[in-house]
Amino acid sequence: MFRQWKYNRFSILLIVAGLLFYWSFSYQLERTDFTKMISLWAALFFVSYKIIQLNPDNYKLLAITALLFRMVFLFAIPNLSQDFYRFIWDGRMLLEGFNPYLSLPEVWIAQGDAPIAQAQELYAGMGTLNGSHYTNYPPVSQFCYFIASLFASKSILGSAMVFRVLIILADIGTFFFGRKLLQSFNLPEKRIFWYILNPFIIIELTGNLHFEAVMVFFIIWSLYLLHKGYWYWAAVVLALSVSVKLIPLLFLPLFFQKFILDKQKNLNTSSLTIGLPKLFGFYSIVIGTSFLIFAPFLSGEFLANFSKTITLWFQTFEFNASIYFIIRWIGYQVVGWNIIETTGKILPLVVVVILLGLTFFRNNRSTLQLIIGMLLGICIYYFLSTTVHPWYIAVPLSLCIFTNYRFPIVWSFVVIFSYTAYLHPDFKENLWMVGLEYLFVFTIFSIEIIKAYQNKIHNTLENNS
């Protein structure tokens, strides 16, 4: 034990400091205290960076540290997000036999006959904005909420603890398959800790109970299965990811070259004959499995409510956007009002065009090239979105560890600037801070894109010489 202390004393001190910082963040921090928040945030990033730097090959120490940091939050109520109250509401509605997609919390509260425990407290916690809209969380997420209701149908803290255990288990799965995928690519295994030990991931997912952790787990597992040749199981697992959050649907076009052109130099009759059936099979399994998962909830009313809520994210809600905020400002100068309703219809079409461009005009033949395409695709989608909540960045962060792109890591740090919105009593964003956030992100993104393009030209010249 003395020898362990002698050789790891600085790392041990850093781990203890990290535990104390996380404890302060989870149990003492008020989200309106931005000075304390950003101080703890910066300190935790420094601690994680130094621990990884000092122990690049000590995977056991790094993995145990990541787990310990997460366990600090076990008995904490999230202090940066109130979404988990709606998760609990949906889970308890399911437990009582009600379809959560067909009713509004505000209606139950107004009638005074909500069939679940702590209804008033849950409604107050989620807020009137959340409670006035239909739920938009897909069935696998709802299943997680249902599990929490089984074990803690009358305790908010108990439900939060169950959520936290599920999210930690998902992160363990991401660690396992992410590390194996890095091994398959002959990439340094320590890269997985840029995700697992990232304070953004620990705070936003384990701490604030966002189920992007489960979605990321299924995405990484699916990519591992695909790389190993089990494309049919990869399709099933990808459908599970879609059924946690709908975001992975954006990736579907990008699989075209992986099936049609993988190990083929040109698009020819042979590649079509071999690849097309697999591609159609892959798409059929993803769509078919997703349909089966949604089937118990399907009805005309469900489709109307679900699509109505999804539309809000494009045409009503706006938060922490980048390019959209510039377009909105131009709209105010030209027509004098917020043009989100029009812009919200156009920007998704622009995203589709760009995704098709990445699908057909960029090399996505290998699994590694596919992952880079997925990373660029999801980031372009977020750059053009009207709403980018901090926890959304978990997906690009998880993908970047398999690439040479580092801007999502920078983004995971500077996204804290979006929380300055809580300094205003009416939750009003500080656009200067949002601008500062994206100044860092777009600067690093541009540098890395230019560097990747230069490397591509250099490699092409070398191959032709």
Secondary structure, DSSP 8 states (H G I E B T S, - for coil): -HHHHHHHHHHHHHHHHHHHHHHHHHHT--TT-HHHHHHHHHHHHHHHHHHHHH-TT-HHHHHHHHHHHHHTTTT---SS--HHHHHHHHHHHHHTT--GGG--HHHHHHHT--SSTTHHHHHHHHHHHHHTS-----HHHHHHHHHHHHH-TT-HHHHHHHHHHHHHHHHHHHHHHHHHHHHHTT--GGGGHHHHT-HHHIIIIIITT-THHHHHHHHHHHHHHHHTT-HHHHHHHHHHHHTT-SGGGGGGGGGHHHHHTTT-SS--HHHHHHHHHHHHHHHHHHHHHHHHHHGGG-SHHHHHHHHHHHHHHHHT--BS-SHHHHHHHHHHHHTSS--HHHHHHHHHHHHHHHHHHHHHHS---SHHHHHHHHHHHHHHHHHT-SB--GGGGHHHHHHHTTSS--HHHHHHHHGGGGGGGGGSTT----HHHHHHHHHHHHHHHHHHHHHHHHHHHHHHHHHH-
